[in-house]
Amino acid sequence: MQPVNEYDEQKIKIKEFIPQLPFKVKIVKGTKFYDVAYFNDPFNFAISENLKNVLVENEISGWDCYPLEIEGTDKKYYGFTVTGRCGPIKKPSTKGWVKGYEFDLDSWDKSDFFRPDETLHVFFNEKVKLIIEKEKITNFGIVNIADYEWYNLGKN
């Protein structure tokens, strides 16, 4: 999906920018509608009405959404924003590959969905993982943060 109008792709993800509603998008690739549909930017995605209902029914916290109007279809999708927070990811002092993300657990607001400060990552707890798997939500990748490999540039 690609938004029709200008928007701040980073600020919309963390709800610091509220788009004109409904937020208009067009399909630029693919023809199948999944529960999660990614925008043509590296940060944002939309959720289906089905996924939105699953999150609401299960009282999942730490997220919000805004309605989308998709050019050429009446399917209901919503832009997804993360409102839950935790402190920044702990960075090792040395440069190189690192396995796993760590953050101060006391900094976490205990939301089901949450975002580490200074990033646009989307983290979620075991409750969300189990619901996503049980409901067979489509086009949604799950990676345990303890297993995620990333490159650290070192402390400045």
N, C-alpha and C positions, 0 to 999 in steps of 0.2 A: 504494500500500500504506500501511496505517496500523497502527502497532504497537498491540497490544491492551493492553499494560501500560505503566506510566509508565517513562520513560527520559530521560536527558539527551542531547538531540539533537546538541549540539556535542561533548560528551566522547566519545560513542560513535563519532563519525566519526574521531577521532584515537586511538582505543584507550585512552583514559583512563578509560573506563567499560566494564566487561565485563557484558553483560546475562545474565540467567538464560537458560540454553540448554535446548532450542531457543527462540529469540526468536520469540514468537508475533505474527503480523501478519494483517490481513484486507484483502481487496481492496475498495476503495471506489470505484474508477472503472476502466472498461475490462474487456475480456474476453479480449484477446489477450496471450499470454505472450512477451515479448521477452527478449533477452539482458541488457538493463539495465532494471530497473524502479525507479522513483523513489518514495521515501516521501512522505508528505504533510507533510514539513518541508523547508526549503530546503537542507539539508545532506547528507542521506543517500540511499543507493540500494542496491539489491540486484543481484547478478549471478546469472545462470543457472548451472546445473551445466555447461553447454556452455562458457560463458566462463571459469568457474573452471578447467576442464580445459585450455583453451587457454593460460591464464596459467601454469599449472603445467608443462605440456608444453614451453613455450617458456622456462622458467626465468626468468620475469619477477620482478623483486625490488621491494621497497618497499610491499608490501601484505599484508593478512591478511584473513580472513573468519570469519564465525560462522554456524552453521546457522539457517535460518528455518523456522518451521512456519506454512504459509499455510492459513488457515481455508478449508475447502471444496475443497482440491486436494491431490494428492500430488506435485505438481511440486517439484523441488528447487531452492531459491534460497538465497543466502548474503548476509548483510549485509557490505558492503565497508568496510574501514578502510585508511587510508594510514599506513604506518610510515616511509617515506622522508622525508627532510627537506632543506631548504635554508634559508639565512638569510632575513630579511624582504625583502619587495618594496621596492625603492628608490622613495621618494616625492619628487617634485619639490617645491621650496619654495613654488611658486605654486599658487594654486587654479585649477581648470579641467579641461577634458577632456584626457586623455592617451591616446596610442596606444602600446600595448605594455607588458608587464611586464618589469622587469629585477630581477635579484638578483645577489649576489656569487657567481660560479661556484665560487670556492674554498670557499664555505659548503655547497655541495651534496654530499650523501653518495654521489652517483653511483647511487642507486637508480633503477630504471626508472620507478616511480611515486613522486612525492614531493610534499610540501606545504611551501610557504613558511611560516616562523615567523609567528605572529600572524595567520594566515588559516586558512580551511577550504577553500581552493582545492585542486583536484587537478590537478597537472601530471604530464606523462609525456614520455618521450623519443621520438625517431624510431623506435626499435625497436618500441615499443608501437604507435605510429601505423600502421606497416606491417603488423603482425600483425592489428590490428583491421580494417584495410581488406582484407587478404588473406582473412581468415576470414569477412568480411561480417557482422560483429557488429551486431546490430540495436539501435536506440534509443540509440545512443552518439554524442554530438556531439563533433566535433574542431574546435577553434579554435586557431590558432597564437598563442602568447602575444605574439609580435611585432605581431600584427594586432588584438589585443583592445583595445577602447576603453573607458575607465573615467573616472570623475570623481574627481579628487583634491581633498580638502578643504583642502589646504595643511598646512604644518607648524605645530604649536602651539608 
